[in-house]
Amino acid sequence: MAPNLPATAVAEAVGDGWRQVSAQSTVQALPMSDGGPGLLEAIHHAHGGELMPVTVTQPFGAGLATEAGVPQQLPASILLLPGHHGGTAVISGDQVIGEAVVEARAASRAAQVGSSRGLGRLLASALDTGASRIVIGLGAAASHDAGFGMAAELLIHREVTSAVPESFHGGNDGLRGLVAHELTGLLQLRHQLADRDIVVAAATDRPLFGLSGSGAALAQRQGISAHRAQELDQVLNQACALLDVHLPQPTATLPQLAAHHPTPRGSGRHAGSGAGGGAAVMLTTLGARLLPGAQVAATMVELPAHLSRCDVVITTCDTLDPLTLHDSTVAAVASAAAQAAVPVVVLAKVVLASRREMAAAGVVAAYETGELPPQPLPVLQQWGSRLARTWGRTA
C-alpha cells in the first residue's frame, strides 16, 4: 500500500489513529507478507531471531550492472530462527534478483542476460548456517533463467563440480545452448540437499509458462515487446523440458510447513512456478516444496493464534480486486479470520471488488484511500481514526 514504508510503519500509523478515537482498545500490529518484500521483516517481528548480514556480488555482469544501475555488492540478510536440528533460515530473493534491483530502462537486458546467481549465493550462505529448514521468499525477478544461474552457484558451493556448464551462467541467452548431458550434476546436487527442508514461499501463483505465466508477463515491462517475451519464454520452455525428462522427480517425505500437498516437481505450468523468473522450477527440481507465500507467512507468524484474540482485523493492500481476494495477503488473512469468526476490514488505495466478491472471500468491508501522498503516515493515522469510529469501542 505504501511501497516505501515497511509494513510495521503502516500498521503502527493505522493503530495510532485508532487509539486516538478508541483509547481503551488493545491494538496489535502484525506485519504480513506474500513471500515478496517484507517477508523477513514480518517473521522477525513475530519471532525475533538473528538477522545475519550477507553481501552478495551482483549477478548481472559488469556491463549490465552499470547499465541497470546495480552496485557491485548487494546487501542482503538471512534471518536465523533457533530450533531443532539447526533451526530455520529465511531468505528473500527480492533482495538479490528482485525486479526492483535493476532500473526499469534495463529490464529487457536483465531478462535476456541477467542471472539468478545472486540467489544461489544467498542460498549457499543460508545452507552454511546449518539450518535444517530453509524458507525462500520469491516474487517477480529481474532475471528470467529458470534458476539455472542459482544452480550453477550451488554446484560450485557444494563441490559437485568445478566446471559448471557455460550455458548455466549466461541467463536466458545462455540456455539456448543447453544440452541434456549438462544436467547430470543437478541429480547429485539434489541428493546432497535431501536432508534439508527447502520451502519456496511464492509471492505469485503465476505459472512460468502459458498466457498468464511470468514469461508472458514480461511484456508488461519497459522495452520488452510481446514477441520478445515469447522468445524468452520459448528458451525456458525447452530448458525446463530437458529438466522434466532427464531428472526423475522425487516424492516429498518431509513434514508440511502448511496444510498443502506437495507440488508436482519440475513443471513450469504449475501455479507458482513462475516465481523468481522460474527459479521456483529449479528449486522444486532440487527437492524444494512450493507453497503460496502468504500462507507460509501466515503460518510462520502464527496468524491464527493472534486472530483468536481479536474482535476485528484490518489489513491493507494496493488494489483490492477479485485476484487479490483469491491469492494474496488479504486472502490469507481472510481465510484465517474466517476460522476464528473475526470480521476482516480492508484498507486499499483502489477497490475494484464487488460486495458479493468480498463477502465470498470473508471480507466484510473495504475502504478506498485513493493515491497516498509522499509522506503517507498522517493520512494513514486519519484512516485509523475513521475505522475506529465504525469498528471500535468508543464508549
Secondary structure as GFF3:
##gff-version 3
##sequence-region A 1 395
A	DSSP	alpha_helix	7	21	.	.	.	ID=ss1
A	DSSP	alpha_helix	39	47	.	.	.	ID=ss2
A	DSSP	beta_strand	50	57	.	.	.	ID=ss3
A	DSSP	alpha_helix	62	68	.	.	.	ID=ss4
A	DSSP	beta_strand	73	81	.	.	.	ID=ss5
A	DSSP	three_ten_helix	84	86	.	.	.	ID=ss6
A	DSSP	beta_strand	88	92	.	.	.	ID=ss7
A	DSSP	alpha_helix	94	97	.	.	.	ID=ss8
A	DSSP	three_ten_helix	99	101	.	.	.	ID=ss9
A	DSSP	three_ten_helix	104	106	.	.	.	ID=ss10
A	DSSP	alpha_helix	107	113	.	.	.	ID=ss11
A	DSSP	alpha_helix	117	128	.	.	.	ID=ss12
A	DSSP	beta_strand	133	138	.	.	.	ID=ss13
A	DSSP	alpha_helix	148	157	.	.	.	ID=ss14
A	DSSP	three_ten_helix	166	168	.	.	.	ID=ss15
A	DSSP	alpha_helix	171	174	.	.	.	ID=ss16
A	DSSP	three_ten_helix	175	177	.	.	.	ID=ss17
A	DSSP	three_ten_helix	180	183	.	.	.	ID=ss18
A	DSSP	alpha_helix	184	192	.	.	.	ID=ss19
A	DSSP	beta_strand	197	202	.	.	.	ID=ss20
A	DSSP	alpha_helix	214	217	.	.	.	ID=ss21
A	DSSP	three_ten_helix	218	220	.	.	.	ID=ss22
A	DSSP	alpha_helix	226	246	.	.	.	ID=ss23
A	DSSP	alpha_helix	279	285	.	.	.	ID=ss24
A	DSSP	beta_strand	289	292	.	.	.	ID=ss25
A	DSSP	alpha_helix	293	300	.	.	.	ID=ss26
A	DSSP	alpha_helix	303	307	.	.	.	ID=ss27
A	DSSP	beta_strand	313	320	.	.	.	ID=ss28
A	DSSP	alpha_helix	322	326	.	.	.	ID=ss29
A	DSSP	alpha_helix	329	339	.	.	.	ID=ss30
A	DSSP	beta_strand	344	351	.	.	.	ID=ss31
A	DSSP	alpha_helix	355	361	.	.	.	ID=ss32
A	DSSP	beta_strand	363	368	.	.	.	ID=ss33
A	DSSP	alpha_helix	377	391	.	.	.	ID=ss34
###
